């Protein structure tokens, strides 16, 4: 334990949290277990580079993607209820009924008009947040999934946009 503190003292980028502001934050923070508080204290001591490295390691070990962590982090938790809501009981249920009961859909780009290629790439970039090269690779690699687990209303709007630009897309 003493060696850890000695190493911190040797690191030029190590910084100590100001005691007064730390105490103020502690009073306002929600109650947490001692284990969680200790982990939080350790993470707060990391510099920006170490924090980035920690987050990448955490995402890899937890099996998370950037999309799972965006928008409040509900992406992983919402996948199970959507799968549970889909009727999987009988062979008599038609595919249409299963599609209607499904709450979240994947948007799949199945093709595009060669004259509208640039417009489709721009729209895919806007929808996914990909860079130009990555969006181009997705469009040229059709059929490919553009977005996953999108609500029905939003998915219909996206498909309509893509079709209006000259692409063919479908919901899965």
Backbone bond lengths (Angstrom), bond angles and torsions (degrees), N, CA, C in turn:
res aa  C-N    CA-C-N  psi(-1)  N-CA   C-N-CA  omega(-1)  CA-C   N-CA-C  phi
1 X - - - 1.440 - - 1.528 110.42 -
2 X 1.331 116.61 -43.70 1.464 120.52 179.36 1.524 110.68 -64.47
3 X 1.350 116.22 -32.08 1.461 119.89 179.36 1.521 110.48 -66.19
4 X 1.319 116.45 -36.27 1.470 120.05 -179.98 1.520 110.28 -62.99
5 X 1.343 116.49 -44.00 1.454 119.48 179.79 1.525 111.10 -69.06
6 X 1.316 116.95 -32.66 1.465 120.36 177.52 1.518 110.07 -67.01
7 X 1.337 117.22 -39.45 1.466 120.21 177.82 1.518 110.78 -65.19
8 X 1.310 117.04 -38.75 1.464 119.72 178.37 1.526 110.95 -63.36
9 X 1.308 116.39 -37.24 1.456 119.87 -179.92 1.521 111.08 -67.16
10 X 1.344 117.48 -28.91 1.457 121.21 -179.61 1.522 112.51 -80.33
11 X 1.324 117.16 -25.64 1.463 119.50 -179.07 1.522 110.17 -72.28
12 X 1.331 117.87 127.71 1.466 119.50 -179.13 1.522 112.43 -71.02
13 X 1.323 117.19 -25.34 1.457 119.22 -176.73 1.519 113.08 -93.15
14 X 1.328 117.29 -0.63 1.462 120.46 178.65 1.520 108.50 -68.70
15 X 1.305 114.60 140.87 1.455 118.37 -179.86 1.516 108.63 -136.73
16 X 1.281 115.38 147.71 1.459 119.86 177.56 1.517 108.11 -101.95
17 X 1.313 116.20 139.42 1.461 120.32 178.76 1.526 108.51 -71.90
18 X 1.323 116.66 138.08 1.464 119.27 176.89 1.530 109.27 -61.10
19 X 1.311 115.62 130.63 1.461 120.75 -173.77 1.525 111.89 -62.54
20 X 1.326 117.83 -42.02 1.466 120.38 -176.26 1.517 111.77 -65.14
21 X 1.334 117.30 -47.64 1.466 119.36 -178.63 1.521 110.80 -68.77
22 X 1.338 116.76 -32.28 1.463 120.58 178.75 1.523 109.56 -65.20
23 X 1.321 116.92 -42.78 1.467 120.15 179.08 1.522 110.71 -64.29
24 X 1.328 117.39 -39.56 1.463 120.73 179.00 1.529 110.36 -63.08
25 X 1.337 116.87 -43.22 1.458 120.68 179.43 1.515 110.74 -65.57
26 X 1.325 116.37 -35.78 1.455 120.01 179.99 1.519 110.46 -64.27
27 X 1.324 117.83 -37.66 1.451 120.72 -178.77 1.524 111.34 -69.07
28 X 1.321 117.61 -32.52 1.459 121.68 -177.95 1.520 112.77 -87.90
29 X 1.317 117.58 -18.20 1.460 121.21 -175.79 1.527 110.19 -72.53
30 X 1.347 116.50 148.86 1.462 119.08 177.43 1.522 110.51 -67.46
31 X 1.319 115.55 155.34 1.458 120.54 -179.54 1.522 109.73 -63.38
32 X 1.327 116.51 135.18 1.458 122.07 179.68 1.524 107.82 -138.75
33 X 1.318 115.08 159.30 1.453 119.35 178.85 1.531 109.71 -67.04
34 X 1.309 115.34 164.01 1.466 120.45 -179.46 1.524 110.89 -63.16
35 X 1.336 116.31 -37.29 1.464 121.11 179.69 1.529 110.82 -63.48
36 X 1.335 116.66 -45.65 1.468 121.09 -179.35 1.526 109.91 -66.83
37 X 1.308 117.13 -40.28 1.461 120.84 178.89 1.525 110.74 -62.18
38 X 1.328 117.10 -41.48 1.468 121.44 179.60 1.532 110.43 -64.31
39 X 1.344 116.41 -43.41 1.474 120.13 178.45 1.516 110.25 -62.70
40 X 1.334 116.55 -42.98 1.468 120.79 179.58 1.527 110.84 -61.73
41 X 1.335 116.54 -42.21 1.464 119.97 178.38 1.524 111.19 -60.67
42 X 1.337 116.66 -41.36 1.465 120.40 179.59 1.534 110.91 -65.99
43 X 1.330 116.61 -42.73 1.469 120.48 -179.11 1.519 110.53 -66.09
44 X 1.331 117.17 -36.67 1.464 120.62 179.43 1.522 112.63 -65.02
45 X 1.309 117.90 -19.45 1.458 121.71 179.66 1.534 112.59 -84.14
46 X 1.317 117.86 -9.86 1.464 121.42 -177.78 1.522 110.77 -75.95
47 X 1.334 115.64 147.54 1.453 118.75 172.73 1.526 108.53 -84.28
48 X 1.308 118.39 179.05 1.453 122.56 -173.66 1.529 111.92 -61.51
49 X 1.318 117.52 -43.50 1.461 120.55 -179.73 1.524 111.42 -64.63
50 X 1.319 116.05 -43.37 1.464 120.03 178.83 1.525 111.01 -66.23
51 X 1.323 116.78 -37.56 1.454 120.58 178.89 1.523 111.29 -65.02
52 X 1.321 116.64 -40.96 1.467 120.64 176.99 1.521 110.32 -62.66
53 X 1.315 116.54 -44.37 1.460 121.64 178.33 1.536 110.45 -61.77
54 X 1.330 116.44 -42.27 1.466 121.52 178.48 1.531 111.05 -61.97
55 X 1.330 117.05 -45.22 1.467 120.30 -178.97 1.525 111.79 -63.77
56 X 1.329 117.42 -40.08 1.464 120.29 177.85 1.529 110.85 -64.32
57 X 1.317 116.65 -41.90 1.467 120.62 178.09 1.529 110.66 -64.62
58 X 1.332 116.63 -42.35 1.461 120.93 179.71 1.529 110.96 -62.75
59 X 1.340 116.49 -44.89 1.474 120.11 178.88 1.522 110.87 -61.72
60 X 1.333 116.81 -40.33 1.464 120.19 -179.10 1.529 111.02 -66.64
61 X 1.328 117.09 -45.63 1.469 120.52 -178.14 1.516 112.17 -70.47
62 X 1.325 117.70 -33.50 1.461 121.19 -178.99 1.525 111.65 -85.48
63 X 1.333 117.39 -9.86 1.453 120.95 -179.78 1.513 112.57 72.68
64 X 1.321 117.50 33.96 1.463 122.45 -178.43 1.521 110.58 -103.23
65 X 1.321 115.44 154.02 1.460 120.43 173.62 1.523 108.24 -112.92
66 X 1.326 116.57 173.81 1.461 120.16 177.50 1.522 110.49 -62.25
67 X 1.309 116.81 -36.78 1.462 120.58 179.84 1.519 111.53 -64.19
68 X 1.318 118.00 -33.58 1.457 121.44 178.55 1.519 111.57 -65.84
69 X 1.315 117.04 -28.29 1.448 121.11 -175.52 1.522 112.88 -93.41
70 X 1.308 119.06 -7.78 1.460 121.56 -178.90 1.520 110.76 -88.22
71 X 1.302 115.96 156.52 1.455 121.48 173.10 1.514 114.03 65.50
72 X 1.298 118.15 41.78 1.451 121.25 176.60 1.502 113.88 88.51
73 X 1.328 118.37 -3.46 1.446 120.53 175.26 1.512 114.87 76.20
74 X 1.333 119.07 19.92 1.453 120.86 -177.46 1.504 114.36 -86.34
75 X 1.324 118.83 -0.86 1.455 120.96 -174.20 1.509 114.21 -61.58
76 X 1.317 118.30 -44.23 1.457 121.17 -177.59 1.520 110.06 -70.81
77 X 1.304 117.41 -40.91 1.449 120.88 -177.20 1.522 111.78 -71.30
78 X 1.305 118.23 -26.44 1.458 120.80 -176.72 1.523 112.00 -81.27
79 X 1.316 118.65 -17.00 1.456 120.82 -178.12 1.520 111.37 -68.00
80 X 1.307 118.96 -40.04 1.455 121.65 -178.56 1.519 112.57 -67.94
81 X 1.348 120.90 -45.83 1.459 119.17 178.18 1.528 112.33 -63.34
82 X 1.319 117.84 -34.72 1.455 119.86 179.55 1.520 110.20 -66.57
83 X 1.327 117.19 -39.51 1.453 120.88 178.99 1.522 110.65 -70.14
84 X 1.315 117.63 -35.60 1.457 121.04 -179.53 1.518 111.34 -72.32
85 X 1.336 117.89 -28.63 1.453 121.22 -177.81 1.520 112.17 -75.38
86 X 1.308 118.23 -23.13 1.460 121.16 -178.04 1.520 109.45 -71.92
87 X 1.339 117.34 131.86 1.458 119.15 179.97 1.513 110.21 -71.70
88 X 1.298 116.45 125.71 1.452 120.29 -179.50 1.517 110.02 -127.84
89 X 1.311 117.15 15.59 1.446 121.69 -172.17 1.508 114.32 -70.43
90 X 1.331 117.50 -68.26 1.452 118.84 -169.78 1.496 113.38 -110.13
91 X 1.349 113.36 162.68 1.449 119.19 175.95 1.523 110.59 -79.90
92 X 1.344 117.46 -12.70 1.458 122.08 -178.31 1.530 112.08 -75.43
93 X 1.336 117.95 -22.67 1.463 121.23 -177.14 1.523 109.49 -69.39
94 X 1.340 117.41 123.54 1.460 119.62 179.15 1.524 111.55 -71.21
95 X 1.318 115.34 161.57 1.468 121.20 -178.94 1.526 110.90 -63.44
96 X 1.329 117.69 -30.67 1.469 121.16 179.43 1.522 110.95 -62.39
97 X 1.313 117.83 -42.91 1.458 121.35 -179.65 1.526 110.21 -65.09
98 X 1.313 117.28 -37.61 1.458 120.75 178.59 1.521 110.37 -66.10
99 X 1.326 116.95 -38.81 1.465 120.61 -179.96 1.525 110.58 -67.78
100 X 1.338 117.82 -37.10 1.456 120.29 -179.84 1.520 111.24 -69.60
101 X 1.325 118.20 -36.50 1.448 121.49 -178.71 1.525 111.57 -75.37
102 X 1.297 117.22 -20.76 1.455 121.74 -179.35 1.518 109.13 -69.85
103 X 1.324 116.92 132.88 1.456 121.03 -176.37 1.529 112.48 -94.37
104 X 1.330 117.26 -34.39 1.453 121.93 -177.79 1.523 109.89 -118.63
105 X 1.336 115.06 143.26 1.459 121.00 -175.80 1.518 110.40 -130.27
106 X 1.330 114.76 156.08 1.454 122.01 170.34 1.522 107.25 -99.88
107 X 1.319 116.67 140.69 1.461 121.41 179.04 1.520 107.70 -101.29
108 X 1.325 115.20 122.20 1.462 120.83 -176.75 1.523 109.33 -115.21
109 X 1.329 115.73 123.56 1.457 122.16 174.56 1.521 106.76 -83.42
110 X 1.329 116.44 116.81 1.466 119.52 -176.09 1.519 112.98 -99.26
111 X 1.318 117.39 -18.87 1.462 120.41 179.13 1.521 110.61 179.34
112 X 1.337 115.60 179.65 1.461 120.10 179.32 1.513 109.63 -159.78
113 X 1.326 114.94 156.93 1.451 122.09 176.01 1.526 107.87 -79.16
114 X 1.307 116.92 132.05 1.470 121.01 -176.05 1.527 112.20 -58.35
115 X 1.322 117.36 -31.96 1.468 119.63 -179.34 1.529 111.96 -74.66
116 X 1.329 117.11 -18.78 1.465 120.77 -177.98 1.526 112.28 -105.52
117 X 1.303 117.26 13.69 1.462 121.91 -174.36 1.528 112.67 -56.27
118 X 1.315 117.66 -45.94 1.467 121.74 -177.17 1.529 110.31 -65.00
119 X 1.325 116.83 -41.96 1.466 120.27 178.94 1.521 111.02 -63.92
120 X 1.314 115.93 -40.11 1.466 120.28 179.83 1.529 109.99 -66.43
121 X 1.322 117.63 -42.06 1.470 121.24 178.08 1.523 109.97 -60.89
122 X 1.331 117.89 -44.16 1.463 121.07 178.89 1.525 111.31 -61.51
123 X 1.321 116.98 -41.33 1.462 120.45 179.76 1.532 110.93 -67.70
124 X 1.323 117.05 -40.65 1.468 120.40 177.80 1.528 110.04 -63.07
125 X 1.318 116.93 -39.50 1.472 120.80 175.97 1.507 111.14 -60.11
126 X 1.334 116.26 -45.46 1.461 120.59 -178.83 1.530 111.46 -65.37
127 X 1.313 116.83 -37.47 1.467 121.00 -177.62 1.518 112.79 -73.83
128 X 1.327 116.18 -37.76 1.463 119.71 -171.40 1.514 114.06 -103.10
129 X 1.315 118.40 -20.50 1.456 120.77 -176.51 1.521 112.44 79.56
130 X 1.325 116.83 13.89 1.461 121.12 179.00 1.516 110.54 -76.38
131 X 1.311 116.05 162.43 1.453 121.32 173.49 1.519 109.64 -76.54
132 X 1.312 116.52 172.87 1.462 121.57 -176.61 1.528 111.62 -60.54
133 X 1.309 117.78 -47.38 1.465 120.89 -178.02 1.528 111.31 -64.48
134 X 1.345 116.44 -43.44 1.456 120.07 -179.35 1.522 111.30 -64.99
135 X 1.343 116.54 -41.61 1.465 120.43 178.86 1.527 110.32 -65.16
136 X 1.321 116.86 -39.49 1.462 120.74 177.72 1.527 110.45 -62.93
137 X 1.324 117.10 -42.71 1.467 121.11 178.44 1.523 111.56 -63.07
138 X 1.331 117.25 -38.36 1.469 120.94 178.41 1.520 110.19 -64.99
139 X 1.329 116.87 -46.08 1.469 120.78 -178.27 1.520 110.25 -65.89
140 X 1.313 117.14 -46.46 1.464 119.83 -178.87 1.525 112.18 -69.60
141 X 1.325 117.26 -21.87 1.459 121.55 179.61 1.517 113.13 -89.38
142 X 1.322 117.25 15.32 1.468 120.72 -178.51 1.520 109.46 -58.78
143 X 1.305 119.13 140.63 1.459 128.12 7.01 1.524 111.82 -79.19
144 X 1.333 115.17 134.46 1.458 120.90 179.14 1.523 109.47 -150.94
145 X 1.320 115.55 151.58 1.461 121.25 179.92 1.521 108.82 -82.32
146 X 1.327 115.53 126.83 1.462 121.15 -178.60 1.520 110.82 -89.71
147 X 1.331 116.33 -50.17 1.462 121.39 -179.58 1.512 108.76 -134.41
148 X 1.326 115.19 148.65 1.462 120.60 179.58 1.518 110.28 -118.02
149 X 1.315 115.17 150.12 1.455 123.77 175.57 1.525 112.63 51.02
150 X 1.333 115.54 61.96 1.448 122.69 178.79 1.523 107.55 -108.64
151 X 1.334 117.02 140.10 1.461 120.48 178.23 1.526 109.97 -61.88
152 X 1.324 115.63 152.79 1.469 123.20 -174.19 1.533 112.08 -53.90
153 X 1.334 117.21 -48.93 1.475 120.54 -176.66 1.535 111.13 -61.95
154 X 1.322 115.61 -47.32 1.468 120.15 -179.82 1.526 110.73 -65.25
155 X 1.328 116.57 -39.69 1.465 120.73 179.84 1.528 110.83 -63.09
156 X 1.332 117.23 -41.80 1.462 120.47 178.53 1.528 111.46 -62.60
157 X 1.340 116.33 -40.13 1.471 120.22 178.39 1.527 110.87 -63.58
158 X 1.327 116.41 -42.71 1.466 120.59 -178.90 1.529 110.49 -65.15
159 X 1.330 116.78 -44.52 1.468 120.49 178.74 1.526 109.77 -61.65
160 X 1.334 117.47 -41.63 1.468 121.02 179.01 1.530 110.87 -61.92
161 X 1.342 117.35 -41.81 1.470 121.10 177.49 1.525 110.93 -60.72
162 X 1.333 115.31 -47.54 1.461 119.63 -178.10 1.525 111.74 -63.27
163 X 1.319 116.54 -42.04 1.465 120.80 178.83 1.527 110.09 -64.60
164 X 1.327 117.47 -40.04 1.464 120.85 178.75 1.524 111.74 -64.03
165 X 1.322 117.34 -28.61 1.461 121.16 179.23 1.528 113.11 -82.96
166 X 1.341 116.92 -12.80 1.448 119.11 179.01 1.513 114.35 112.38
167 X 1.318 116.81 13.65 1.466 121.06 178.16 1.522 109.47 -103.60
168 X 1.317 116.11 163.12 1.453 120.26 171.39 1.522 106.66 -114.63
169 X 1.325 116.02 129.81 1.456 120.99 -178.02 1.518 109.03 -140.97
170 X 1.318 115.05 157.39 1.461 120.44 179.24 1.507 110.15 -144.23
171 X 1.322 114.90 161.10 1.457 121.71 177.24 1.513 108.95 -96.37
172 X 1.313 116.02 141.80 1.462 121.15 176.55 1.503 109.79 -119.41
